[in-house]
């Protein structure tokens, strides 16, 4: 199965409601779709959303990296030479992790099709179903309570609440949500780098002292502030999940060596795809640290890859793979991959990622 062509396209994804964090507010996204064609007629699909505020990758940068560097590197190669293909993909251009991730997942899709096996089984197949949280964006407390109650009614029992924009109001927002949802509801929070280290410790310990019963906090301080992350981890009553601080296996190793976080969030767009994601998980597992797989406003193509990674590995115990549910049409002409039943996603047994593109 030789690679003959790489095609690129754009899809516009309007969101039902704006997605708001401490860093940005988004009402629609334009994602880059990658098709890798082969001499057997098999096609592998990948995707990358532009998230310049986090990865630095814009739409133009993603397209340019794939067209001018990555495509030239992989065309003519055999999918069965998978390790060499992955090494070449990651060596042909520096950074540009979103572009690499889109091509990486398309290659995994082809590799699964070649051997007639789903990607999640190819990578380990630890479980067939996974449970994801759903994100509650930063808004007024009343609107956040409505969003939380709506999520519970739709079958989700774990909420990831965005905080960090206005530190003094975060406790009020969370108190309102905790009072409005069933007691057994899991609540985790994401500060998106919104606090200073001392501020984070004060706010987090205050939250726990008020009985908010938080599962963990995601990225409370600036991404580059590993010492600050360690400061919070050592002093907070709430476990700390490193997100934007971990782009690469090298970052994960540093975090492990410092003891700077209790958990690690793997995002394909940050690390460059499933191949480096496996390395991050292995480093964390060797240090007895569990992982979560998150997302960055991808549609169902990239979410299928992320969900497959969660299902593949025992050490990946948490999932935040809900971004496609924010779309006006979550399927977006891309059926397959996995079935959704509230917060439970069940993987397809179709070869590769199992996604069908119908547009």
PAMIDREN-711757 format. One line per 4 residues: for each residue x, y, z of C-alpha. Coordinates in Angstrom, 2 decimals, always signed. Example, Ala and Ser with C-alpha at 12.3 -4.5 7.8 and 13.67 -1.06 7.14 Angstrom:
BEGIN
+12.30/-4.50/+7.80  +13.67/-1.06/+7.14
***
This chain:
BEGIN
+0.00/+0.00/+0.00  +1.97/+2.99/-1.33  +1.02/+6.61/-0.72  +0.19/+8.33/-4.00
-1.39/+11.66/-3.07  -2.17/+13.99/-0.15  -5.30/+16.12/-0.52  -6.31/+19.02/+1.74
-9.67/+20.64/+2.35  -11.38/+23.01/+4.76  -14.62/+22.50/+6.63  -16.46/+25.27/+8.45
-17.95/+24.13/+11.75  -20.54/+26.46/+13.35  -20.98/+25.87/+17.08  -24.33/+25.70/+18.89
-23.04/+28.06/+21.58  -19.75/+29.95/+21.91  -16.90/+27.97/+23.49  -15.34/+30.18/+26.18
-12.18/+29.66/+28.21  -9.77/+31.90/+30.11  -7.80/+32.25/+26.83  -10.43/+32.66/+24.10
-14.05/+32.65/+22.94  -14.91/+30.75/+19.74  -18.26/+30.62/+17.89  -17.14/+28.67/+14.81
-14.01/+26.91/+13.58  -12.50/+26.07/+10.21  -10.66/+22.76/+10.39  -8.22/+21.34/+7.87
-9.16/+17.86/+6.60  -6.41/+15.61/+5.24  -6.95/+12.73/+2.80  -4.04/+10.39/+2.10
-4.64/+8.29/-1.01  -2.89/+5.04/-1.87  -2.35/+2.81/-4.88  -4.85/+0.27/-3.46
-7.69/+2.81/-3.42  -7.65/+3.01/+0.38  -7.94/+6.53/+1.82  -6.85/+7.63/+5.29
-8.41/+10.65/+6.98  -6.97/+13.17/+9.41  -7.84/+16.58/+10.77  -6.31/+19.65/+12.39
-8.08/+22.69/+13.87  -6.17/+26.01/+13.93  -5.50/+26.88/+17.60  -2.97/+29.67/+17.34
-3.42/+30.84/+20.94  -2.26/+27.42/+22.21  -0.18/+25.65/+19.55  +0.72/+28.63/+17.37
-0.72/+26.73/+14.39  -2.94/+28.78/+12.07  -4.91/+27.45/+9.10  -2.28/+28.72/+6.67
+0.55/+27.24/+8.73  -1.11/+23.81/+8.85  -1.75/+23.78/+5.10  +1.74/+25.07/+4.30
+3.48/+22.53/+6.53  +1.62/+19.62/+4.97  +1.80/+20.81/+1.36  +5.39/+22.06/+1.34
+7.09/+19.59/+3.68  +5.09/+16.61/+4.93  +3.43/+15.54/+1.67  +6.77/+15.57/-0.15
+8.22/+13.36/+2.59  +5.54/+10.66/+2.62  +4.40/+10.37/-1.01  +5.84/+7.22/-2.60
+6.40/+5.50/+0.74  +4.79/+2.22/+1.78  +2.32/+2.37/+4.68  +3.66/-0.98/+5.90
+7.02/+0.67/+6.67  +5.18/+2.36/+9.51  +7.97/+3.09/+11.99  +10.18/+4.63/+9.31
+7.21/+6.61/+8.03  +6.52/+8.03/+11.50  +10.15/+8.94/+12.08  +10.27/+10.70/+8.70
+7.02/+12.57/+9.42  +8.34/+13.92/+12.72  +11.78/+14.80/+11.32  +10.76/+16.62/+8.13
+9.73/+19.87/+9.85  +10.12/+21.30/+13.35  +7.12/+22.06/+15.59  +3.89/+22.27/+13.47
+2.32/+19.68/+15.75  -1.23/+20.13/+14.44  -0.18/+19.43/+10.84  +1.79/+16.39/+12.00
-1.17/+15.16/+14.05  -3.54/+15.34/+11.08  -1.17/+13.31/+8.89  -0.28/+10.94/+11.73
-3.91/+9.92/+12.33  -4.52/+9.50/+8.59  -1.53/+7.16/+8.43  -2.81/+5.17/+11.41
-6.17/+4.99/+9.62  -4.44/+3.46/+6.59  -2.33/+1.12/+8.74  -5.47/-0.25/+10.36
-7.14/-0.65/+6.98  -4.06/-2.47/+5.66  -4.28/-5.09/+8.41  -8.10/-4.96/+8.65
-8.12/-3.98/+12.32  -9.45/-0.93/+14.22  -6.78/+1.53/+15.31  -7.74/+1.18/+18.99
-7.02/-2.57/+18.81  -3.86/-2.00/+16.80  -2.59/+0.24/+19.63  -3.54/-2.08/+22.49
-7.32/-2.56/+22.66  -7.61/-2.26/+26.44  -11.33/-1.46/+26.29  -14.10/-1.05/+23.74
-16.05/+1.76/+25.46  -14.83/+4.93/+27.15  -16.48/+7.57/+29.35  -15.92/+11.25/+28.60
-16.72/+14.41/+30.48  -18.45/+17.41/+28.89  -17.20/+20.98/+29.12  -19.08/+23.85/+30.74
-17.82/+27.16/+29.31  -17.11/+30.29/+31.35  -20.29/+32.39/+31.67  -22.49/+33.97/+34.31
-23.28/+31.50/+37.13  -26.93/+31.19/+36.06  -26.00/+30.21/+32.50  -23.34/+27.78/+33.69
-25.89/+26.11/+35.98  -28.30/+25.73/+33.06  -25.54/+24.22/+30.91  -24.57/+21.81/+33.71
-28.14/+20.66/+34.28  -28.64/+20.20/+30.55  -25.50/+18.04/+30.39  -26.78/+15.83/+33.22
-30.12/+15.42/+31.42  -28.23/+14.35/+28.27  -26.55/+11.51/+30.14  -23.21/+12.96/+31.26
-22.12/+12.36/+34.86  -18.79/+14.21/+34.73  -18.48/+17.95/+34.11  -15.33/+19.87/+33.19
-15.96/+23.46/+34.24  -13.93/+26.29/+32.73  -12.61/+28.80/+35.28  -9.72/+31.25/+35.53
-11.09/+34.40/+33.91  -12.20/+36.11/+37.13  -10.62/+34.36/+40.14  -12.93/+35.81/+42.77
-16.02/+34.68/+40.85  -14.84/+31.13/+40.19  -15.85/+29.88/+43.63  -19.35/+31.37/+43.22
-19.74/+29.73/+39.80  -18.68/+26.32/+41.05  -20.74/+26.57/+44.24  -23.82/+27.28/+42.13
-23.12/+24.29/+39.87  -22.36/+21.91/+42.74  -25.65/+22.87/+44.43  -27.63/+22.34/+41.22
-26.41/+18.89/+40.11  -26.70/+15.45/+41.76  -24.25/+14.87/+44.61  -22.50/+12.02/+42.79
-21.69/+14.21/+39.77  -17.96/+14.41/+39.10  -16.69/+17.99/+38.73  -13.23/+18.77/+37.41
-12.05/+22.27/+36.51  -9.83/+23.79/+33.83  -8.13/+27.12/+34.53  -6.41/+27.31/+31.12
-3.31/+28.98/+32.63  -5.51/+31.60/+34.29  -3.88/+31.91/+37.74  -0.55/+32.66/+39.37
+0.85/+29.82/+41.50  +0.00/+31.46/+44.85  -3.40/+32.51/+43.55  -4.08/+28.95/+42.40
-3.28/+27.43/+45.80  -5.46/+29.96/+47.63  -8.41/+29.50/+45.26  -8.18/+25.71/+45.03
-7.89/+25.14/+48.76  -10.74/+27.58/+49.32  -12.88/+25.59/+46.90  -12.23/+22.32/+48.68
-12.82/+23.88/+52.10  -16.26/+24.92/+50.83  -17.08/+21.31/+49.99  -16.95/+21.59/+46.21
-15.31/+18.13/+45.99  -13.24/+18.73/+42.86  -11.68/+15.74/+41.11  -8.71/+17.71/+39.71
-7.66/+21.06/+38.26  -6.28/+21.33/+34.75  -3.34/+23.66/+34.00  -3.76/+26.23/+36.78
-0.64/+28.26/+35.80  +1.20/+29.39/+32.68  +2.37/+26.60/+30.38  +6.08/+27.44/+30.70
+5.97/+27.75/+34.49  +7.00/+24.22/+35.48  +8.21/+25.45/+38.88  +4.87/+27.17/+39.44
+3.03/+23.98/+38.48  +5.15/+22.04/+40.99  +4.40/+24.70/+43.64  +0.66/+24.20/+43.16
+0.93/+20.40/+43.04  +2.79/+20.32/+46.34  +0.40/+22.68/+48.17  -3.06/+22.24/+46.66
-5.77/+20.03/+48.14  -6.88/+19.44/+44.53  -4.84/+17.10/+42.28  -3.17/+18.89/+39.34
-3.41/+17.84/+35.68  -0.70/+19.22/+33.37  -2.11/+20.23/+29.98  -0.46/+23.06/+28.05
+2.79/+22.31/+29.92  +3.06/+18.98/+28.08  +3.53/+19.23/+24.32  +6.13/+16.52/+23.86
+7.50/+13.33/+25.42  +10.42/+15.46/+26.61  +8.00/+17.79/+28.44  +6.32/+14.78/+30.03
+9.67/+13.44/+31.21  +10.57/+16.80/+32.78  +7.21/+17.00/+34.55  +7.71/+13.47/+35.88
+11.27/+14.16/+37.07  +10.16/+17.33/+38.87  +7.04/+15.80/+40.37  +5.25/+18.85/+38.95
+1.83/+17.26/+38.31  -0.39/+14.43/+39.49  -1.82/+13.66/+36.03  -1.04/+14.44/+32.38
-3.40/+15.55/+29.62  -2.46/+14.26/+26.16  -3.78/+16.23/+23.19  -2.96/+15.07/+19.69
-2.72/+18.62/+18.35  -0.13/+19.52/+20.99  +2.10/+16.47/+20.70  +1.84/+15.72/+16.97
-0.43/+12.68/+16.83  -0.88/+9.15/+18.12  +2.75/+8.08/+17.67  +4.22/+10.65/+20.12
+1.09/+10.34/+22.31  +1.98/+6.70/+22.96  +5.41/+7.83/+24.14  +3.94/+10.40/+26.54
+1.64/+7.79/+28.02  +4.50/+5.30/+28.39  +6.64/+7.87/+30.23  +3.75/+8.72/+32.55
+2.93/+5.06/+33.16  +6.54/+4.28/+34.04  +6.27/+6.98/+36.71  +2.90/+5.73/+38.00
+1.08/+8.78/+36.66  -2.22/+8.32/+34.87  -3.26/+10.22/+31.74  -6.28/+11.87/+30.18
-6.86/+12.47/+26.47  -8.29/+15.89/+25.68  -9.36/+17.74/+22.54  -9.12/+21.15/+20.91
-12.36/+21.84/+19.01  -11.84/+18.98/+16.57  -14.67/+17.36/+14.65  -15.36/+13.63/+14.62
-12.29/+12.62/+12.59  -9.72/+13.71/+15.17  -12.02/+12.79/+18.06  -12.18/+9.22/+16.70
-8.38/+9.09/+16.91  -8.37/+10.48/+20.45  -11.13/+8.14/+21.63  -9.22/+5.25/+20.07
-6.14/+6.19/+22.11  -8.18/+6.21/+25.33  -9.65/+2.80/+24.50  -6.23/+1.38/+23.61
-4.38/+2.08/+26.87  -5.12/+1.03/+30.45  -3.09/+3.93/+31.85  -5.32/+6.48/+30.09
-8.15/+6.57/+32.59  -9.86/+9.87/+31.75  -11.29/+11.41/+28.59  -12.28/+14.92/+27.57
-13.39/+14.16/+24.02  -16.54/+16.23/+23.67  -15.65/+19.06/+21.29  -17.55/+17.69/+18.28
-20.73/+17.80/+20.40  -20.52/+21.61/+20.33  -21.15/+21.63/+16.57  -24.60/+22.43/+15.25
-24.38/+19.03/+13.51  -22.00/+16.77/+15.50  -21.81/+14.17/+12.70  -20.90/+16.83/+10.08
-21.20/+14.25/+7.30  -18.67/+12.01/+9.08  -20.53/+8.97/+10.41  -18.82/+6.04/+12.08
-15.81/+5.79/+14.36  -17.80/+5.36/+17.55  -21.37/+5.42/+18.86  -22.47/+8.01/+21.42
-24.76/+7.28/+24.36  -24.56/+10.27/+26.68  -21.03/+10.32/+28.04  -20.28/+6.75/+26.91
-18.59/+6.27/+23.53  -18.39/+2.75/+22.08  -15.74/+2.14/+19.43  -16.54/+0.76/+15.99
-14.91/-2.50/+14.86  -14.39/-1.18/+11.33  -10.73/-1.17/+10.21  -8.70/+1.98/+10.78
-10.48/+4.89/+12.44  -13.78/+3.64/+11.06  -14.82/+7.11/+9.83  -16.74/+7.60/+6.60
-16.51/+11.01/+4.93  -19.74/+11.89/+3.15  -19.34/+15.43/+1.79
***
